[in-house]
Amino acid sequence: MTGRLRFESRSSVLRDPNEDTQWNDILRSKGILPSKEKEVTENDIVNMLESTIETKQAQGERSLENLSLNELDELEDEEDERILLEYRDRRITEMKAAATKARYGALEEISAEDYVREVNQAGDGVWVVLHLYKQGIPLCALINQHLSLLATKFPATKFIKSISSTCIPNYPDKNLPTVFLYYQGNLKKQWVGPHQFRGLSLSVDG
């Protein structure tokens, strides 16, 4: 009987020492097997995490309580400096982006040789305003003045001008002034002839 009991004990121990059997309980009571570890439940894990968080928060509060007024001022200064540095870095990033976008800002003169590069190959997202004009036509001079003002007001838009006969040979004077509006190299709108511009009463506000 005893031999069979010992044989079963070896079998039980070899199978699983944590198994809930009468023999394992006897071995635990004799100190032969260690006490069975308590099963950790999901609630146990949650409680452990909450306890750890509360402990860390309490330690942080105690650390602040132990600081002197000068140390607290230094800590506040460091936090203010960090916030200012973050704001500065963000503004620098914004200004760089704006500077990259605002790369024009003036009414520029082009020739026929410049046309493809300045108009058709202006780039992605670029609006181009092209004025064909001729010296001695008052309305053309007025439009050039207005476009110069608009160029400074909208530096992300390319404003260019070209003498009509230089840009397009044999372009008729009756079609002047002519203004073309391009976007990404594609013609979007055109204003041809003086009747499109309300004469010399034209203002920069439209």
Secondary structure, 3 states (H helix, E strand, C coil): CHHHHHHHHHHHHHHCCCCCCHHHHHHHHCCCCCCCCCCCCHHHHHHHHHHHHHHHHHHHHHHHHCCCHHHHHHHHHHHHHHHHHHHHHHHHHHHHHHHHHCCCCCEEECCHHHHHHHHHCCCCCCEEEEEEECCCCHHHHHHHHHHHHHHHHCCCCEEEEEEHHHHCCCCCHHHCCEEEEEECCEEEEEEECHHHCCHHHCCCCC
